[in-house]
Amino acid sequence: MPDNLVALCFASICVLIGAVLLYDGVSTSDITQTARVIAGAAFLSLGLMALWFAMKSRVEWSKVQER
């Protein structure tokens, strides 16, 4: 169960960084706009995938505990 907590923290941090980078990349117009949007999308997708895997393992763990 503590591994799941680490995964949730990692996912939350990645989603937050991705959202900030996407917001900053879209709201400003400068030479690094494309890099910020790509980096934001990468962090956001990494965080969402980590969150999905953490929730999937949590559901499987709870099903095993019910038996």
mmCIF file of the N, C-alpha and C atoms, coordinates in Angstrom:
data_MODEL
# 
_entry.id   MODEL 
# 
loop_
_atom_site.group_PDB 
_atom_site.id 
_atom_site.type_symbol 
_atom_site.label_atom_id 
_atom_site.label_alt_id 
_atom_site.label_comp_id 
_atom_site.label_asym_id 
_atom_site.label_entity_id 
_atom_site.label_seq_id 
_atom_site.pdbx_PDB_ins_code 
_atom_site.Cartn_x 
_atom_site.Cartn_y 
_atom_site.Cartn_z 
_atom_site.occupancy 
_atom_site.B_iso_or_equiv 
_atom_site.pdbx_formal_charge 
_atom_site.auth_seq_id 
_atom_site.auth_comp_id 
_atom_site.auth_asym_id 
_atom_site.auth_atom_id 
_atom_site.pdbx_PDB_model_num 
ATOM 1   N N  . MET A 1 1  ? 0.799   -1.205  0.000   1.00 0.00 ? 1  MET A N  1 
ATOM 2   C CA . MET A 1 1  ? 0.000   0.000   0.000   1.00 0.00 ? 1  MET A CA 1 
ATOM 3   C C  . MET A 1 1  ? 0.844   1.274   0.000   1.00 0.00 ? 1  MET A C  1 
ATOM 4   N N  . PRO A 1 2  ? 1.999   1.342   0.671   1.00 0.00 ? 2  PRO A N  1 
ATOM 5   C CA . PRO A 1 2  ? 2.808   2.564   0.603   1.00 0.00 ? 2  PRO A CA 1 
ATOM 6   C C  . PRO A 1 2  ? 3.313   2.843   -0.809  1.00 0.00 ? 2  PRO A C  1 
ATOM 7   N N  . ASP A 1 3  ? 3.512   1.802   -1.631  1.00 0.00 ? 3  ASP A N  1 
ATOM 8   C CA . ASP A 1 3  ? 3.921   2.028   -3.018  1.00 0.00 ? 3  ASP A CA 1 
ATOM 9   C C  . ASP A 1 3  ? 2.857   2.800   -3.776  1.00 0.00 ? 3  ASP A C  1 
ATOM 10  N N  . ASN A 1 4  ? 1.616   2.520   -3.461  1.00 0.00 ? 4  ASN A N  1 
ATOM 11  C CA . ASN A 1 4  ? 0.513   3.223   -4.101  1.00 0.00 ? 4  ASN A CA 1 
ATOM 12  C C  . ASN A 1 4  ? 0.525   4.700   -3.714  1.00 0.00 ? 4  ASN A C  1 
ATOM 13  N N  . LEU A 1 5  ? 0.885   4.998   -2.490  1.00 0.00 ? 5  LEU A N  1 
ATOM 14  C CA . LEU A 1 5  ? 0.953   6.390   -2.047  1.00 0.00 ? 5  LEU A CA 1 
ATOM 15  C C  . LEU A 1 5  ? 2.064   7.135   -2.768  1.00 0.00 ? 5  LEU A C  1 
ATOM 16  N N  . VAL A 1 6  ? 3.188   6.491   -2.974  1.00 0.00 ? 6  VAL A N  1 
ATOM 17  C CA . VAL A 1 6  ? 4.294   7.102   -3.715  1.00 0.00 ? 6  VAL A CA 1 
ATOM 18  C C  . VAL A 1 6  ? 3.873   7.356   -5.158  1.00 0.00 ? 6  VAL A C  1 
ATOM 19  N N  . ALA A 1 7  ? 3.183   6.406   -5.754  1.00 0.00 ? 7  ALA A N  1 
ATOM 20  C CA . ALA A 1 7  ? 2.713   6.573   -7.129  1.00 0.00 ? 7  ALA A CA 1 
ATOM 21  C C  . ALA A 1 7  ? 1.718   7.718   -7.238  1.00 0.00 ? 7  ALA A C  1 
ATOM 22  N N  . LEU A 1 8  ? 0.842   7.851   -6.259  1.00 0.00 ? 8  LEU A N  1 
ATOM 23  C CA . LEU A 1 8  ? -0.123  8.950   -6.278  1.00 0.00 ? 8  LEU A CA 1 
ATOM 24  C C  . LEU A 1 8  ? 0.564   10.310  -6.128  1.00 0.00 ? 8  LEU A C  1 
ATOM 25  N N  . CYS A 1 9  ? 1.577   10.376  -5.282  1.00 0.00 ? 9  CYS A N  1 
ATOM 26  C CA . CYS A 1 9  ? 2.333   11.630  -5.142  1.00 0.00 ? 9  CYS A CA 1 
ATOM 27  C C  . CYS A 1 9  ? 3.064   11.966  -6.432  1.00 0.00 ? 9  CYS A C  1 
ATOM 28  N N  . PHE A 1 10 ? 3.703   10.974  -7.036  1.00 0.00 ? 10 PHE A N  1 
ATOM 29  C CA . PHE A 1 10 ? 4.406   11.182  -8.296  1.00 0.00 ? 10 PHE A CA 1 
ATOM 30  C C  . PHE A 1 10 ? 3.442   11.639  -9.385  1.00 0.00 ? 10 PHE A C  1 
ATOM 31  N N  . ALA A 1 11 ? 2.286   11.006  -9.462  1.00 0.00 ? 11 ALA A N  1 
ATOM 32  C CA . ALA A 1 11 ? 1.303   11.361  -10.480 1.00 0.00 ? 11 ALA A CA 1 
ATOM 33  C C  . ALA A 1 11 ? 0.780   12.775  -10.264 1.00 0.00 ? 11 ALA A C  1 
ATOM 34  N N  . SER A 1 12 ? 0.521   13.125  -9.023  1.00 0.00 ? 12 SER A N  1 
ATOM 35  C CA . SER A 1 12 ? 0.024   14.469  -8.728  1.00 0.00 ? 12 SER A CA 1 
ATOM 36  C C  . SER A 1 12 ? 1.043   15.542  -9.092  1.00 0.00 ? 12 SER A C  1 
ATOM 37  N N  . ILE A 1 13 ? 2.305   15.281  -8.793  1.00 0.00 ? 13 ILE A N  1 
ATOM 38  C CA . ILE A 1 13 ? 3.356   16.244  -9.118  1.00 0.00 ? 13 ILE A CA 1 
ATOM 39  C C  . ILE A 1 13 ? 3.492   16.388  -10.632 1.00 0.00 ? 13 ILE A C  1 
ATOM 40  N N  . CYS A 1 14 ? 3.461   15.275  -11.357 1.00 0.00 ? 14 CYS A N  1 
ATOM 41  C CA . CYS A 1 14 ? 3.579   15.333  -12.815 1.00 0.00 ? 14 CYS A CA 1 
ATOM 42  C C  . CYS A 1 14 ? 2.401   16.061  -13.451 1.00 0.00 ? 14 CYS A C  1 
ATOM 43  N N  . VAL A 1 15 ? 1.198   15.812  -12.962 1.00 0.00 ? 15 VAL A N  1 
ATOM 44  C CA . VAL A 1 15 ? 0.019   16.494  -13.487 1.00 0.00 ? 15 VAL A CA 1 
ATOM 45  C C  . VAL A 1 15 ? 0.106   17.995  -13.205 1.00 0.00 ? 15 VAL A C  1 
ATOM 46  N N  . LEU A 1 16 ? 0.537   18.358  -12.017 1.00 0.00 ? 16 LEU A N  1 
ATOM 47  C CA . LEU A 1 16 ? 0.661   19.773  -11.667 1.00 0.00 ? 16 LEU A CA 1 
ATOM 48  C C  . LEU A 1 16 ? 1.710   20.468  -12.531 1.00 0.00 ? 16 LEU A C  1 
ATOM 49  N N  . ILE A 1 17 ? 2.881   19.857  -12.691 1.00 0.00 ? 17 ILE A N  1 
ATOM 50  C CA . ILE A 1 17 ? 3.928   20.446  -13.536 1.00 0.00 ? 17 ILE A CA 1 
ATOM 51  C C  . ILE A 1 17 ? 3.445   20.557  -14.977 1.00 0.00 ? 17 ILE A C  1 
ATOM 52  N N  . GLY A 1 18 ? 2.788   19.517  -15.462 1.00 0.00 ? 18 GLY A N  1 
ATOM 53  C CA . GLY A 1 18 ? 2.276   19.541  -16.834 1.00 0.00 ? 18 GLY A CA 1 
ATOM 54  C C  . GLY A 1 18 ? 1.245   20.628  -17.049 1.00 0.00 ? 18 GLY A C  1 
ATOM 55  N N  . ALA A 1 19 ? 0.354   20.795  -16.084 1.00 0.00 ? 19 ALA A N  1 
ATOM 56  C CA . ALA A 1 19 ? -0.668  21.839  -16.209 1.00 0.00 ? 19 ALA A CA 1 
ATOM 57  C C  . ALA A 1 19 ? -0.051  23.230  -16.195 1.00 0.00 ? 19 ALA A C  1 
ATOM 58  N N  . VAL A 1 20 ? 0.930   23.439  -15.336 1.00 0.00 ? 20 VAL A N  1 
ATOM 59  C CA . VAL A 1 20 ? 1.594   24.747  -15.274 1.00 0.00 ? 20 VAL A CA 1 
ATOM 60  C C  . VAL A 1 20 ? 2.336   25.031  -16.573 1.00 0.00 ? 20 VAL A C  1 
ATOM 61  N N  . LEU A 1 21 ? 3.066   24.040  -17.084 1.00 0.00 ? 21 LEU A N  1 
ATOM 62  C CA . LEU A 1 21 ? 3.800   24.242  -18.328 1.00 0.00 ? 21 LEU A CA 1 
ATOM 63  C C  . LEU A 1 21 ? 2.860   24.474  -19.509 1.00 0.00 ? 21 LEU A C  1 
ATOM 64  N N  . LEU A 1 22 ? 1.756   23.747  -19.558 1.00 0.00 ? 22 LEU A N  1 
ATOM 65  C CA . LEU A 1 22 ? 0.801   23.965  -20.632 1.00 0.00 ? 22 LEU A CA 1 
ATOM 66  C C  . LEU A 1 22 ? 0.168   25.354  -20.542 1.00 0.00 ? 22 LEU A C  1 
ATOM 67  N N  . TYR A 1 23 ? -0.232  25.752  -19.359 1.00 0.00 ? 23 TYR A N  1 
ATOM 68  C CA . TYR A 1 23 ? -0.830  27.073  -19.188 1.00 0.00 ? 23 TYR A CA 1 
ATOM 69  C C  . TYR A 1 23 ? 0.160   28.167  -19.563 1.00 0.00 ? 23 TYR A C  1 
ATOM 70  N N  . ASP A 1 24 ? 1.402   28.027  -19.111 1.00 0.00 ? 24 ASP A N  1 
ATOM 71  C CA . ASP A 1 24 ? 2.425   29.019  -19.404 1.00 0.00 ? 24 ASP A CA 1 
ATOM 72  C C  . ASP A 1 24 ? 2.770   29.029  -20.895 1.00 0.00 ? 24 ASP A C  1 
ATOM 73  N N  . GLY A 1 25 ? 2.824   27.865  -21.505 1.00 0.00 ? 25 GLY A N  1 
ATOM 74  C CA . GLY A 1 25 ? 3.156   27.789  -22.921 1.00 0.00 ? 25 GLY A CA 1 
ATOM 75  C C  . GLY A 1 25 ? 2.082   28.334  -23.826 1.00 0.00 ? 25 GLY A C  1 
ATOM 76  N N  . VAL A 1 26 ? 0.831   28.143  -23.447 1.00 0.00 ? 26 VAL A N  1 
ATOM 77  C CA . VAL A 1 26 ? -0.269  28.612  -24.276 1.00 0.00 ? 26 VAL A CA 1 
ATOM 78  C C  . VAL A 1 26 ? -0.534  30.106  -24.058 1.00 0.00 ? 26 VAL A C  1 
ATOM 79  N N  . SER A 1 27 ? -0.334  30.577  -22.832 1.00 0.00 ? 27 SER A N  1 
ATOM 80  C CA . SER A 1 27 ? -0.689  31.966  -22.532 1.00 0.00 ? 27 SER A CA 1 
ATOM 81  C C  . SER A 1 27 ? 0.353   32.980  -22.989 1.00 0.00 ? 27 SER A C  1 
ATOM 82  N N  . THR A 1 28 ? 1.586   32.552  -23.220 1.00 0.00 ? 28 THR A N  1 
ATOM 83  C CA . THR A 1 28 ? 2.615   33.489  -23.674 1.00 0.00 ? 28 THR A CA 1 
ATOM 84  C C  . THR A 1 28 ? 3.032   33.168  -25.101 1.00 0.00 ? 28 THR A C  1 
ATOM 85  N N  . SER A 1 29 ? 3.553   34.151  -25.768 1.00 0.00 ? 29 SER A N  1 
ATOM 86  C CA . SER A 1 29 ? 4.006   33.956  -27.134 1.00 0.00 ? 29 SER A CA 1 
ATOM 87  C C  . SER A 1 29 ? 5.475   34.362  -27.215 1.00 0.00 ? 29 SER A C  1 
ATOM 88  N N  . ASP A 1 30 ? 6.345   33.372  -27.158 1.00 0.00 ? 30 ASP A N  1 
ATOM 89  C CA . ASP A 1 30 ? 7.774   33.642  -27.284 1.00 0.00 ? 30 ASP A CA 1 
ATOM 90  C C  . ASP A 1 30 ? 8.444   32.464  -27.973 1.00 0.00 ? 30 ASP A C  1 
ATOM 91  N N  . ILE A 1 31 ? 9.747   32.464  -27.990 1.00 0.00 ? 31 ILE A N  1 
ATOM 92  C CA . ILE A 1 31 ? 10.511  31.461  -28.737 1.00 0.00 ? 31 ILE A CA 1 
ATOM 93  C C  . ILE A 1 31 ? 10.406  30.061  -28.119 1.00 0.00 ? 31 ILE A C  1 
ATOM 94  N N  . THR A 1 32 ? 10.149  29.968  -26.813 1.00 0.00 ? 32 THR A N  1 
ATOM 95  C CA . THR A 1 32 ? 10.090  28.665  -26.143 1.00 0.00 ? 32 THR A CA 1 
ATOM 96  C C  . THR A 1 32 ? 8.661   28.140  -25.981 1.00 0.00 ? 32 THR A C  1 
ATOM 97  N N  . GLN A 1 33 ? 7.721   28.746  -26.664 1.00 0.00 ? 33 GLN A N  1 
ATOM 98  C CA . GLN A 1 33 ? 6.323   28.342  -26.514 1.00 0.00 ? 33 GLN A CA 1 
ATOM 99  C C  . GLN A 1 33 ? 6.109   26.884  -26.932 1.00 0.00 ? 33 GLN A C  1 
ATOM 100 N N  . THR A 1 34 ? 6.665   26.479  -28.045 1.00 0.00 ? 34 THR A N  1 
ATOM 101 C CA . THR A 1 34 ? 6.477   25.108  -28.526 1.00 0.00 ? 34 THR A CA 1 
ATOM 102 C C  . THR A 1 34 ? 7.081   24.094  -27.558 1.00 0.00 ? 34 THR A C  1 
ATOM 103 N N  . ALA A 1 35 ? 8.260   24.390  -27.048 1.00 0.00 ? 35 ALA A N  1 
ATOM 104 C CA . ALA A 1 35 ? 8.911   23.477  -26.109 1.00 0.00 ? 35 ALA A CA 1 
ATOM 105 C C  . ALA A 1 35 ? 8.111   23.355  -24.819 1.00 0.00 ? 35 ALA A C  1 
ATOM 106 N N  . ARG A 1 36 ? 7.563   24.459  -24.335 1.00 0.00 ? 36 ARG A N  1 
ATOM 107 C CA . ARG A 1 36 ? 6.763   24.411  -23.104 1.00 0.00 ? 36 ARG A CA 1 
ATOM 108 C C  . ARG A 1 36 ? 5.483   23.614  -23.303 1.00 0.00 ? 36 ARG A C  1 
ATOM 109 N N  . VAL A 1 37 ? 4.849   23.767  -24.443 1.00 0.00 ? 37 VAL A N  1 
ATOM 110 C CA . VAL A 1 37 ? 3.614   23.020  -24.710 1.00 0.00 ? 37 VAL A CA 1 
ATOM 111 C C  . VAL A 1 37 ? 3.912   21.527  -24.819 1.00 0.00 ? 37 VAL A C  1 
ATOM 112 N N  . ILE A 1 38 ? 4.976   21.165  -25.506 1.00 0.00 ? 38 ILE A N  1 
ATOM 113 C CA . ILE A 1 38 ? 5.339   19.752  -25.639 1.00 0.00 ? 38 ILE A CA 1 
ATOM 114 C C  . ILE A 1 38 ? 5.726   19.161  -24.286 1.00 0.00 ? 38 ILE A C  1 
ATOM 115 N N  . ALA A 1 39 ? 6.527   19.894  -23.516 1.00 0.00 ? 39 ALA A N  1 
ATOM 116 C CA . ALA A 1 39 ? 6.921   19.411  -22.190 1.00 0.00 ? 39 ALA A CA 1 
ATOM 117 C C  . ALA A 1 39 ? 5.709   19.303  -21.268 1.00 0.00 ? 39 ALA A C  1 
ATOM 118 N N  . GLY A 1 40 ? 4.811   20.270  -21.322 1.00 0.00 ? 40 GLY A N  1 
ATOM 119 C CA . GLY A 1 40 ? 3.605   20.223  -20.501 1.00 0.00 ? 40 GLY A CA 1 
ATOM 120 C C  . GLY A 1 40 ? 2.727   19.043  -20.850 1.00 0.00 ? 40 GLY A C  1 
ATOM 121 N N  . ALA A 1 41 ? 2.573   18.790  -22.145 1.00 0.00 ? 41 ALA A N  1 
ATOM 122 C CA . ALA A 1 41 ? 1.762   17.643  -22.565 1.00 0.00 ? 41 ALA A CA 1 
ATOM 123 C C  . ALA A 1 41 ? 2.413   16.328  -22.140 1.00 0.00 ? 41 ALA A C  1 
ATOM 124 N N  . ALA A 1 42 ? 3.732   16.266  -22.210 1.00 0.00 ? 42 ALA A N  1 
ATOM 125 C CA . ALA A 1 42 ? 4.433   15.044  -21.798 1.00 0.00 ? 42 ALA A CA 1 
ATOM 126 C C  . ALA A 1 42 ? 4.276   14.796  -20.303 1.00 0.00 ? 42 ALA A C  1 
ATOM 127 N N  . PHE A 1 43 ? 4.473   15.837  -19.490 1.00 0.00 ? 43 PHE A N  1 
ATOM 128 C CA . PHE A 1 43 ? 4.308   15.672  -18.043 1.00 0.00 ? 43 PHE A CA 1 
ATOM 129 C C  . PHE A 1 43 ? 2.867   15.351  -17.685 1.00 0.00 ? 43 PHE A C  1 
ATOM 130 N N  . LEU A 1 44 ? 1.924   16.009  -18.338 1.00 0.00 ? 44 LEU A N  1 
ATOM 131 C CA . LEU A 1 44 ? 0.519   15.745  -18.055 1.00 0.00 ? 44 LEU A CA 1 
ATOM 132 C C  . LEU A 1 44 ? 0.148   14.311  -18.396 1.00 0.00 ? 44 LEU A C  1 
ATOM 133 N N  . SER A 1 45 ? 0.583   13.822  -19.549 1.00 0.00 ? 45 SER A N  1 
ATOM 134 C CA . SER A 1 45 ? 0.259   12.444  -19.919 1.00 0.00 ? 45 SER A CA 1 
ATOM 135 C C  . SER A 1 45 ? 0.967   11.433  -19.014 1.00 0.00 ? 45 SER A C  1 
ATOM 136 N N  . LEU A 1 46 ? 2.213   11.725  -18.626 1.00 0.00 ? 46 LEU A N  1 
ATOM 137 C CA . LEU A 1 46 ? 2.920   10.843  -17.695 1.00 0.00 ? 46 LEU A CA 1 
ATOM 138 C C  . LEU A 1 46 ? 2.192   10.778  -16.351 1.00 0.00 ? 46 LEU A C  1 
ATOM 139 N N  . GLY A 1 47 ? 1.754   11.911  -15.861 1.00 0.00 ? 47 GLY A N  1 
ATOM 140 C CA . GLY A 1 47 ? 1.025   11.940  -14.596 1.00 0.00 ? 47 GLY A CA 1 
ATOM 141 C C  . GLY A 1 47 ? -0.307  11.219  -14.671 1.00 0.00 ? 47 GLY A C  1 
ATOM 142 N N  . LEU A 1 48 ? -1.015  11.398  -15.774 1.00 0.00 ? 48 LEU A N  1 
ATOM 143 C CA . LEU A 1 48 ? -2.308  10.725  -15.914 1.00 0.00 ? 48 LEU A CA 1 
ATOM 144 C C  . LEU A 1 48 ? -2.145  9.214   -16.052 1.00 0.00 ? 48 LEU A C  1 
ATOM 145 N N  . MET A 1 49 ? -1.108  8.776   -16.761 1.00 0.00 ? 49 MET A N  1 
ATOM 146 C CA . MET A 1 49 ? -0.861  7.337   -16.867 1.00 0.00 ? 49 MET A CA 1 
ATOM 147 C C  . MET A 1 49 ? -0.449  6.746   -15.526 1.00 0.00 ? 49 MET A C  1 
ATOM 148 N N  . ALA A 1 50 ? 0.385   7.449   -14.785 1.00 0.00 ? 50 ALA A N  1 
ATOM 149 C CA . ALA A 1 50 ? 0.781   6.964   -13.455 1.00 0.00 ? 50 ALA A CA 1 
ATOM 150 C C  . ALA A 1 50 ? -0.430  6.906   -12.531 1.00 0.00 ? 50 ALA A C  1 
ATOM 151 N N  . LEU A 1 51 ? -1.301  7.892   -12.632 1.00 0.00 ? 51 LEU A N  1 
ATOM 152 C CA . LEU A 1 51 ? -2.522  7.894   -11.826 1.00 0.00 ? 51 LEU A CA 1 
ATOM 153 C C  . LEU A 1 51 ? -3.424  6.731   -12.198 1.00 0.00 ? 51 LEU A C  1 
ATOM 154 N N  . TRP A 1 52 ? -3.535  6.454   -13.490 1.00 0.00 ? 52 TRP A N  1 
ATOM 155 C CA . TRP A 1 52 ? -4.365  5.344   -13.945 1.00 0.00 ? 52 TRP A CA 1 
ATOM 156 C C  . TRP A 1 52 ? -3.829  4.014   -13.428 1.00 0.00 ? 52 TRP A C  1 
ATOM 157 N N  . PHE A 1 53 ? -2.509  3.794   -13.525 1.00 0.00 ? 53 PHE A N  1 
ATOM 158 C CA . PHE A 1 53 ? -1.927  2.548   -13.033 1.00 0.00 ? 53 PHE A CA 1 
ATOM 159 C C  . PHE A 1 53 ? -2.060  2.418   -11.516 1.00 0.00 ? 53 PHE A C  1 
ATOM 160 N N  . ALA A 1 54 ? -1.920  3.524   -10.788 1.00 0.00 ? 54 ALA A N  1 
ATOM 161 C CA . ALA A 1 54 ? -2.059  3.480   -9.335  1.00 0.00 ? 54 ALA A CA 1 
ATOM 162 C C  . ALA A 1 54 ? -3.496  3.136   -8.933  1.00 0.00 ? 54 ALA A C  1 
ATOM 163 N N  . MET A 1 55 ? -4.454  3.732   -9.608  1.00 0.00 ? 55 MET A N  1 
ATOM 164 C CA . MET A 1 55 ? -5.851  3.438   -9.294  1.00 0.00 ? 55 MET A CA 1 
ATOM 165 C C  . MET A 1 55 ? -6.214  2.008   -9.698  1.00 0.00 ? 55 MET A C  1 
ATOM 166 N N  . LYS A 1 56 ? -5.657  1.537   -10.803 1.00 0.00 ? 56 LYS A N  1 
ATOM 167 C CA . LYS A 1 56 ? -5.912  0.164   -11.239 1.00 0.00 ? 56 LYS A CA 1 
ATOM 168 C C  . LYS A 1 56 ? -5.391  -0.835  -10.211 1.00 0.00 ? 56 LYS A C  1 
ATOM 169 N N  . SER A 1 57 ? -4.181  -0.607  -9.711  1.00 0.00 ? 57 SER A N  1 
ATOM 170 C CA . SER A 1 57 ? -3.632  -1.520  -8.712  1.00 0.00 ? 57 SER A CA 1 
ATOM 171 C C  . SER A 1 57 ? -4.398  -1.417  -7.399  1.00 0.00 ? 57 SER A C  1 
ATOM 172 N N  . ARG A 1 58 ? -4.883  -0.234  -7.081  1.00 0.00 ? 58 ARG A N  1 
ATOM 173 C CA . ARG A 1 58 ? -5.684  -0.050  -5.858  1.00 0.00 ? 58 ARG A CA 1 
ATOM 174 C C  . ARG A 1 58 ? -6.984  -0.844  -5.949  1.00 0.00 ? 58 ARG A C  1 
ATOM 175 N N  . VAL A 1 59 ? -7.632  -0.811  -7.107  1.00 0.00 ? 59 VAL A N  1 
ATOM 176 C CA . VAL A 1 59 ? -8.887  -1.550  -7.285  1.00 0.00 ? 59 VAL A CA 1 
ATOM 177 C C  . VAL A 1 59 ? -8.624  -3.050  -7.221  1.00 0.00 ? 59 VAL A C  1 
ATOM 178 N N  . GLU A 1 60 ? -7.553  -3.505  -7.864  1.00 0.00 ? 60 GLU A N  1 
ATOM 179 C CA . GLU A 1 60 ? -7.216  -4.932  -7.808  1.00 0.00 ? 60 GLU A CA 1 
ATOM 180 C C  . GLU A 1 60 ? -6.876  -5.357  -6.391  1.00 0.00 ? 60 GLU A C  1 
ATOM 181 N N  . TRP A 1 61 ? -6.171  -4.504  -5.639  1.00 0.00 ? 61 TRP A N  1 
ATOM 182 C CA . TRP A 1 61 ? -5.816  -4.809  -4.262  1.00 0.00 ? 61 TRP A CA 1 
ATOM 183 C C  . TRP A 1 61 ? -7.072  -4.913  -3.399  1.00 0.00 ? 61 TRP A C  1 
ATOM 184 N N  . SER A 1 62 ? -8.036  -4.010  -3.615  1.00 0.00 ? 62 SER A N  1 
ATOM 185 C CA . SER A 1 62 ? -9.258  -4.052  -2.801  1.00 0.00 ? 62 SER A CA 1 
ATOM 186 C C  . SER A 1 62 ? -10.103 -5.273  -3.132  1.00 0.00 ? 62 SER A C  1 
ATOM 187 N N  . LYS A 1 63 ? -10.073 -5.723  -4.384  1.00 0.00 ? 63 LYS A N  1 
ATOM 188 C CA . LYS A 1 63 ? -10.821 -6.934  -4.754  1.00 0.00 ? 63 LYS A CA 1 
ATOM 189 C C  . LYS A 1 63 ? -10.221 -8.159  -4.072  1.00 0.00 ? 63 LYS A C  1 
ATOM 190 N N  . VAL A 1 64 ? -8.906  -8.217  -3.966  1.00 0.00 ? 64 VAL A N  1 
ATOM 191 C CA . VAL A 1 64 ? -8.235  -9.341  -3.308  1.00 0.00 ? 64 VAL A CA 1 
ATOM 192 C C  . VAL A 1 64 ? -8.526  -9.327  -1.813  1.00 0.00 ? 64 VAL A C  1 
ATOM 193 N N  . GLN A 1 65 ? -8.595  -8.150  -1.219  1.00 0.00 ? 65 GLN A N  1 
ATOM 194 C CA . GLN A 1 65 ? -8.855  -8.035  0.215   1.00 0.00 ? 65 GLN A CA 1 
ATOM 195 C C  . GLN A 1 65 ? -10.290 -8.438  0.576   1.00 0.00 ? 65 GLN A C  1 
ATOM 196 N N  . GLU A 1 66 ? -11.215 -8.293  -0.364  1.00 0.00 ? 66 GLU A N  1 
ATOM 197 C CA . GLU A 1 66 ? -12.608 -8.661  -0.100  1.00 0.00 ? 66 GLU A CA 1 
ATOM 198 C C  . GLU A 1 66 ? -12.785 -10.170 -0.012  1.00 0.00 ? 66 GLU A C  1 
ATOM 199 N N  . ARG A 1 67 ? -11.943 -10.913 -0.693  1.00 0.00 ? 67 ARG A N  1 
ATOM 200 C CA . ARG A 1 67 ? -12.102 -12.374 -0.727  1.00 0.00 ? 67 ARG A CA 1 
ATOM 201 C C  . ARG A 1 67 ? -11.640 -13.013 0.532   1.00 0.00 ? 67 ARG A C  1 
# 
